[in-house]
């Protein structure tokens, strides 16, 4: 992007204060059994940087059908791949029973949904997809589909791309074999003319040697509920436990085209759907769904690597697109049909393509990059897809191994407004905002990498110490940091229009006229939990004060690593952020990085920061582990997939600004480490859980007051005294309260 064009974009920021509804004086801020699926011959490889391309592959004339145990004889694409690691035996030995399959969040969501199904019996539950219960249910189910459990910490640290080897095969565990044998017995017992296939992610993950408990059964001649009822009837006749069958109705208006039945068999969850095909009547834009063949169904799926089938009846893998196995082997994200056709069918697939590219480190087909910026596709992403579905995909990206790659692709595909700005006034932001947010996230990435390298670079605390939930909060907070001083009108005060299906989520109280823009983005735009919005806002709010107290004069000629902050000041900051104080600390350093600005304060984004964000990542590599090249192997950028093809950066010459960012990050990371040491030396860890030495009654007796609002002032002074006197006793605290009683009451009266 030329500098002149960048400056033109920057002029759009002049009205940002008005667009965000910023107040001249801001209001007071508020504070909120995986089945073991291992492919015996799959291995890991470290891809050489620049060794991936996304040009079109020749489509085989016939679909590949691979018997279990038979090599996949397809041509190789990457002759430059040099290293392979991890033996097949190590993968097979990691098999886990069904009972250990689900992460805590996944299990809770499944059980909650199961509780709703109990009242439905074998007849199932038929819900209207437009009702609130359907929205809640879809949120639970898409939570599972996005793979956002806290598992996968090993993969987060491995920094490698895993693809399928030519001799990969599907090997079922004993639990899976028992489930599939039961389903085949049902077919035989009732003489059903049905071919049973496992579709999508389970097949993909088996061929990659990964765990998967996501078993989707595709049926060619009957509906999912019909077959599920037969399964329960069969199990009941055998005296085995049966559970209710849930039915998630189709909703084409929200791009939900398939009715899905959900049930448990032998303790494992199954989703059952019919194979589908679609046709359009003349003059109609609403598809007419009908039973389809497996080949027709495969073409309607999101990605070729997710369009593979495992035929249970014949014990073979089926690739009806002719490209799925090859793309899985070569590490390519591609759509079965032309991307524009696939995305218009369900616009959420744009985000799924981004999520899978950042999850696996695969290269995006060039045609996807072109279709993603199509105006009609982006309009439909805004209007046809529920915000809950969008939010779950974003959570999946942020909890994956390379959230920086995901955020980069969202910005390059001009999806910032469709994803993040929809709930803000006007539904859009100035064009430069996306790059400012990405620069902020990358600045944090540089600090995390420099911080890890202080300790030898074995791994960043981002991947070793944080839960998936905390990684999600930190990434989203860093990305939205430029908006953290923005306030907008509270959606809870807005009158609903006649065509709105649901009221806005309440942020604080209806009496609150303005609320933080960041909270609106998280809670309204992404429909995440109130806890998520509150935590992200709180750590950003504390980060602003930490920046002023701890990070001034860290970068530049007068830089110093001395942290002489007193125990009271530091303790107050930690008590506000509580157990998330390290997140706030890293964010405080991020706000001090060159080029990171808070929009709405009158600060404009520097043209060089926009240009830098449009290029490749600039963080230093982790000195132990990680790849070669700029940004490869940094905490937020595990892979190099976003540097390739049409999805790649606009330029790579950063004019020395990359070095400026890395040098500043090194200095700020040293200050972060110094503050951490200071917290340890002052024994302030867990200071937020310290109980007051005097209860309210003792304070009132000592101060000679009858309670009321003045008690808050006494409580704050008592906390400060205890921070300054960690060895103080109750009697000493009582003497302190008595000494400040008259002064405090007088201050409050004034």
N, C-alpha and C positions, 0 to 999 in steps of 0.2 A: 504494500500500500504506500504510494508516494507520500512524502511529508505534507505536501499541499493538501492532499485529500484527507490526511489525518487531522490537519488543522481545521478543515471544514467540519469534520465530524465533531471535533472538540467544541465548536461553537454551539452545538446542540446542548451542551451541558450547562449553558448559561441559565436556562430556566429550570434546572433540576430542583432547586430549592422549592419552587412553586409546585412542580409536578409531584414532589413527595409530600407536600403540605407541611414543610418544615416550619416550626414555630420560631419566632424571634428569640424567645426564651423557652427552651425545651421544657416540657412537663417533667415531673419526677419520674425517673425510670423504674420499670418494673423488673422483678427478679423471678423459673418453671420446673425304633431300632433300625439308624441308617443301615440299609442293606449293603453288604460288602459287594462292590461291583468292580472287580479288578480284571483287566485284560492281561493274560499271561505274558504276552510278548511286547507290550507297549513300554516305551521308555521315554525319558526326558531328554531334550536337547537344548543347548544354548544357541540361539540363532545369532549369526554374525550380523552386526548392525549394517543396515542397508541391503541385506540379502533377501528382502521380500519385495515382491511386486504384485500388483493386483490386476494384471492384464487378464483378458478372458481366456478360459481354458476350453479346448475342444471338447464338445459333449459326445460321449460314447453313443454309438447307435443303438445299443441295447442296455437295459438296466442291469446293474451288477447284482447278482445274487450270490451270497457267500455262505456256504455251509459252515456251521460252527466247527472251528478247528482247521478250516481251509484257508490258506493265505489269500489275501486280497491282491490279486495280480493287476495292479494299475501302475502306470508310468510315474516316475518321480519327477519333481519339478525343481527342487532346490539342490542343485549339484554342489553349491557352495557351503552347505551345512557341514560343519567340521567335527562337532563334538556331540556325543551321546552319553548319557549317564543313567544310573539307576537300573539295576537288573530287574527282569520280570519277577524274579523270586521275591524281591523286596516289596513289590507291589502286592503280590498275592498274599504275602504274610500279613499285610495290614488289614485283612478282611475283618469286618465288624458284624456282630449279630444285629438282628432287626431291632432289638430293644435299645441298642445304643445308637440307632440311626439318627433320630431327630434331635436337633439342638433344642435348648430350653424354650426359645421363643416359638419355634416351629411346633413343638409338642403342645405348648399352651394353646396356640391358635387352632390346631387340629382338634384338641379335646374340647375347646369352647364350641367349635362348630359341631362336633359330635354330640355335645349336650343338647344343641338345638334340634338335632336330627332324631333324638330318642323318641320324641312325641310323634314322629312321623311313621313309625313302624315300617313294615316291609313295603307299604304302599308309597312311601316317600313323601317329601314335602314339595309342593308346587308353590313357588313364590313369584309374585309379580316383580320383574327386575327393576321397575321404577320406584318401588317402595324403599323406605329407609332400611328395612331389614335386609333387603337385597344388596344395598350399597355396603352395609356392614359386612355381610357375608362375602361379597366379592373382594372386599378389602382383606379379609382373613385368607381367602384362597390365593389372591395375588401375592400376599405376603410370603406364602410358601413357594410360589412359582418363581420368585425373584432370588431365591437362594441367599437370603440375608441373615441366616443363622450365624452364630458366633464361631462356627467351626472354620477350619481352613487356615489357622494361624501358621501352620507349617508351609502351606503353599504361598502365604504372603511373604515368607522369608526366603523362599527358594530362588526367586528371581529368574526363573527359566520358563520357556515356552514348551508346552507338551503337545505333541501331535501324534497321530496314529501311525504305527509302523505297518509295513505291508503284510506282516504275518499276524496282525491283531485279530482277535476272535472274541466272541461273546462267551463268557463262562459264568453260568448261573450258580449262585450259592445254594446251599441246601434249602434255605428258607424260600428263596425265589422259586426253586424247582417245585417245592411243595405247593406254592400258590398256583403256579402255572398248571401243574398236574390236576389240581382241583378244578380249575376252569375247564380243562379239557374233558374231565369226567362229567361236568355239567353238560357240555356239548353232546357227549355220547349218550348220557342218561336220557336226555329229552329229544335226541335225534335232531339237533338244531343245525341247519345248514349255514354255520357261521365259521369264518376264519378269524382266529384270534391273533392280533398283532400288538406288540408293545411299540408305541410311537414316541418319537422325539428325543427328549433329553436323556432318558434312561439308556437308549441305544448309543447315543453319542458318548456319554460318560463311560459306558462299559468299554467301548472301543478305545477310549483314551486312558483307561486304567484308573478311573476315578470312582469314588463312591456315588451312589444315587439311590434315593428312596422314592423317586418321582415316577411311579409306574402308571402310565396312561395306556389303557386298553382301547384299541380301535376296533370297531365291529363293522363288518361289511353288509350285513343283512338285517340288523335289528337295532333298536334304540338302546342307549345305555341303561335306562331305567328298567326296560323290559328284561334285559339280560341280568341285571343286578337282582331283580326279584326272583329269577330262576336260580341264581346262585344261593340266595338266602333259603329258598325252598329246599334245595338240595342239602345244604348244611343242616337245616332243621331236621330233615329226614334221617340224617346220620347222627343226630343228637349233639351237634356242635353248636357253639355260641353264634348267634347272629346279631347284627346291629342294624339300626335304621338306615334307609337309603335316602340320601339327600339329592334333590334335583335342582340344579342351577339352570334356570330357563335361559334360552337365547334372547339376545337383545340387539338386533342389527343396528339400531340407532346409536348404540354405544360400541359398535364394532365387535359385539359378542355374538358370533354366528352359530355357535353350537350349544345344544342342550347337553349338559354334563351331569352324569349320575356319579355320586361319591359314596363309597362304602368301605368297610374294613373286612379283610379276609385274612384269617390266621394272624391277626394283630397288625397287619400292614394296610395302609391306605391305598385304595385304587380309585382312579378316575376312569369312567367308562363313557366313551363317545362313539357316535357312528361316523363312518367315513362319509365325506360330503363332496358334493360338486355343486356349482352354481351356474345359473343362466339368467339372462336379463331379458325381460319382455321389451318389445319395441316402445321407445319413449319413456321407459321406467329406469330409475337409477337404483331401485331396491332389488337386490338379487333374490331369485327364487331358489331356495336350497332343496336338494334332493339327495338320496343315497348315491354315493359315487364309488368309483373303484379306488384302490389304493394309489394308483398312479395319479388320478385326478385329485385326490386328497393331498398327496405330497406336493403338488404344484401350488396348492392354496396355502401352504405353510409359510412361516416367516423366513427361514433360512435353510439352505441346503443341508447344513450339518444337523439341523433339527428335523429334517424331513425323512430320516432313515426309519425303517421298520424292522423289528425282530419278529418274524413269523413263528408264533408258538407252535402251530400245527405242524410245520415242516422243519422247524429248528434251523432257520436260515436268516441272514440279514438281507434286507431288500433295499436297493437304492433306485427308486423309480425316477428320480430327477436325472440320474446319470452323472451327477456332479458331487453328491454329498460325501461319498467316500474319498474322492480325490481332494476335495476341499478340506476334509478333516485331516487328511494326510499332509497336505501342503500348508495348512494354516491360513485359510482364506474364509472371510465372511462374505457370502454371496446369497442373493435371493433366488428362489427357483424360477420365478417369472421375472420379467423386467422390473426393476425396483419400484418404479413409479406405480405400476399396477399393484404390486404387493403392498406398498405403503398406503395407497388409496383404499384398499380393501380393509386395512386396519392400520391407521397412522401410528399407533403405539409401536409398530415394528421398527420405526426409525430408532427409537430409544433402545429397543431390544438389540438392534444391530450394534449400536454404540456399546451397550453393556457387555455383549459377548466379545466384541473386539478387545475391550479393556480387561475382561476377565481372563481370556485365554492368550492375549497378546497376538491375536491373528490380524492379518492385513485386511483392510476393507477393499472390496471390489470398487474400482473407479466409478462404476455406474451408480453405486449407492451414494457416493458423495455428490453426484450431480442431482439425483432425484431428491435428496434430503433438503435441498434449498428450493425446491419447486414451490411456488406460492400456494398452489391449490393443496398440496400435501401439507404444508405448514398450517394453512387455515383449518383443514380437517383435524389436524392434531389438536388444535385449540377447541374446536367445536364438537367433535365426535367422541373424544376420549375423556373419560371421567378423570378428575384431578387425583382421585385415589390411585388409579392405575398409573398415572404419571409419577406420583410420589413414590410408589413402590419400586418402580424401575430406577429412580434416582437413588433410593436407598441401596438397592442392589449394586449400583455402580460405586457408591461411596464406601461400601463395605468390601468391595472386591480388592484384588491385589494391586490394581493400578488406577486409583481414582483420578489422578492427574490426567491420565490419557483420556478418561471419559469426559472430564470437564473441558479438556482441549477440543475434543471432537464436537461437543455441544456448541462451543463458541464458533468453531470453523464452519459448522453447518447452519449457523445463524438461528439456533434454537433457543437462545437465551430468553427472548420474550415469551415464546410459546411455553417454556417450562417454568421460568421464574417470575415473570412480570405480570402474569395474567390477573392476579388479584390486586395489583397496584392501580392507582388512579390512571385511567387511560389505557391500561393494559399493555403498555410498552415503556421502554426507557431509551434514552439517547444511544445511538449506535456504539459509542465508545465504552459504554458501561460494561458490556460483556468482557471486553479486553482488560478493563481496569480490574474487574473481579478475578479474571484468570491470572493477571499479573500478581495480585495479592496472594492467591493460592500457591502460585509458583514461588513467590518470595518465602512463604512458610516452608515449602518443600526444601528450599536452599538452606534455611535455618535448621530444619530437622536433619538434613544430611550432614551439615557442618557439626551439629551437636553430636551425632553418632560418631563422626570421625575423631572427635576429641577423645573418645574412649576406644579408639582402634578401629572403628567402623564396622564391627562385626554385624551389627544390626541396629536399626533405629528403635527407640522406645515406642515409636508410632506403631510398629508391627509386633513388638515383643511384650509391651506392658499394657496396651490399651485394648479394651474389648471392641467388638465390632460396632457397638453402639457409640462408644467414645470416639472411634475413628470417624464415624459418620458425623458426629457433632463437630469435631475439629475441622474436618474438610469443609463442611458447609459453612461454618463460622468464618473460616479464612476466606472462602469464596465470596461471602456476602459482607465481609468487613467494610468495603467502601460504602455500604448503605447503613452502617450501624448508628449513625446520628440522624437518620431520617425518620420522621413521624408522619403518619397518614391518618385520615379520618377513620375512626373505629368502625369496622364493618357491622358490629353489633348494633350500632345506632342507625344504620341505614335502613330505610323502608324497603321491604321486599317488593319487587315488581311482580306483576301477575304471572309472568312466564318463568319465574325462578322456581326450581323444584325444591330447594331447601334453604333454610335460613343460614346466614354466615355463622361460622364458629365464633363463639364469644371469646373475645380477648380482654381479660380483665373484667371490668364492669361496664354496663351500658352507660354509666355516668361518665366514663372516661372518654373524653372527646377525641383525643388523638392517641394512637398506639404506635409502637416501633414498627417501621417498615419491615425490618427483618422478621419479626414475629408474624406479620401478615403473609410474607412470602412462604414461611415454613408451614404455618398452620392452615392458611387459606389456599395458597397457591399449590402446595404439595400435599395438603391434607395429612400432615404428620401429626403426632400426638401433641397435646398441650405441653407435656413434659419436654418434648424435643424443642418446641419453640421457646419455652421458658429457659431451658438450659443454654441453648445457643445464644439467646439474648443476654443472659446473665454473664457468661464467660466473656462476651464481647464488651459488655458494660464495665466489668472489672478490668479487662485488658486495657481499656482506655485510661483508667486511673493508674494501673501498674506502669503503663508507658511513661506517664508523667513522673511517677515516683522512682522508677528503677532504670529507665533506659535513655534518659537524656545524656547527651555528650558521650555516647558509646562509640559512634562512628565519626571519624575525622581526626584532625591533628591533635585535638585535646582529649582523645579517647582514653578511658581508664576502666580497668576491671574492678576497681575498688567498689564494694557494695557496703556502704556504711549506714544503710537505712536502719532505723531503730526498731526495737521489737514491737512496739505498739503499732507503728505505721504498717509494718509487714504483716503483723497479726490481723489487723483490720481487713486488709486485702484478702488474706487467706480465709477469714471467717465468712466473707461475702461469697467467695467462689467455692468454699467447702472442699469436697474431695476432688473437684475439677480445677483446682488452682493451677496445676501444671498446664492444662489446656489454656487457661487465661494467660499464663506466663509466656507461652510460645506465641500466642496471638498478640500480646503486648509487643514482643520483639518484632513481629510481622508488621505491625502498624508503624514501626520506626524505620522500616526498610525503604531504600530509595525508590521513588516512583509509586509507592502505595499511598493513596490519598483517600480522605473521607469525603465523598461527594456530598454537596450541599453545604459545605463549610466555606464555599467560595474557591476552593482549590481545584484547579483543572488537572486532568491527567496530562502528564508530560508526553509529547509525541513519541519519545524514545521508548517509554514504557509500553505503549500500544504496539509499536513495531516489535519490541522484544517478545511480547505475549503472542504475537502472530507467528513467531518463529519457533524453533524447537526448544525444549526445556533447557534451562541453563544451570541447574543445581549441580554441585560437585558430586561425582560418583561416591558411593560408599567405598572406603578404601579396602574393605574386606568383603567380597561378594559384590555382585552387580556386574554390569556389562561394560563394554568399551563405548566411548563416544559421549558427547555432551548430554548430560541428563540421564543416560541409561543407568539403571540401578539405583536411582535416588528413591527415597521413601514413597513418594506419590507417583513416580513414573518408573514402574518396574520393567516396562517393555519399550520397544522402539516402533511399535506398530503405527503410531500416529505420525511418523516421519515419512511415510511412504505414499506414493501415488497421489491421486487427486485429493485425498484427505490430509496430505502432508502440509508442512509449513509453507508460507509464502516466501520466506527468505531464511538464510542461515547466517549471514554476516551481521553480527549485532553491533558492530562499531565499537567494541570494547565495553559495552554496557553489561554484557554477561559477566565479565570479570568484576565490574563494579558490584553487581548483585552478589557474587560469590564472596568477594572480600568483605562486604558489609555483613553478609550472613555469618561469616566466620567470627567477626567481632561480636555480633549480637548473640551468637550461640555461646561464646565464652562468657558473656554476661548472664545468660540463662543458667549456665552451669554454676556460676558464682552465686547467683540468687538461691539456687537449689542447695548449695553448700551452706549458705547463710541460714536458710530455713532449718537445716539439720543442726547447725551449731547452736541456734537459739531454741532448739527443741520445740518448734512451732507446728510440727506435723500433728494433725488431728486437733489443733487448737480450737477448731470450730465446734467440737463436741465437748469442750470444757464447760462444766456446770458452774453457775455463779455460787460464790461462797455464802451469799445471803439470799433468802427467798424474799418475795414481795412483802410479806408481813414484817419481816425483820427490818427491811429498808424503811417501811412506813413508820415503824416504832422509833427507829434511830433518827430519821429525818424529821419526825414530827409532822407528818402530812397524812392526809386521808386517802391517798391514792389518786387516780385520775390520770390524765395525759402526762403529768409531770413525771410519772413513774418511768416513762420511756427514757427521759433524760438521765435519771438516776441509773437506770440499767446500762446505758451506754457508757457512763462514767465509771461504773463499777467494772465493766468488761475491760476498759482501757487500763484501769488500775491493776487488774489481775494479769493482764498481758505484761505490764511493766514490772510486776512483782510476782513472778511465777511460784515463788515459795511462800507467798503471803498466807496468813491464817484468817479464820473467820473474825477473830477479835480485831485484827489489824484492818480488815475490810470494814468492820463496823465503825472503827475510829475514822477511817477515810470518809465514809458516808456522812458522818457527823460533821467532819471538817468542811465539807462542801455543801451541806444542806441549805444554809441560808442563801448562799450564792446561787445555787441551782434553782431554788424557788423564785428568787428575784429575777433571774434570767428568763424563766418560763413566764412569769407575770408580765414582763416587758414584751 
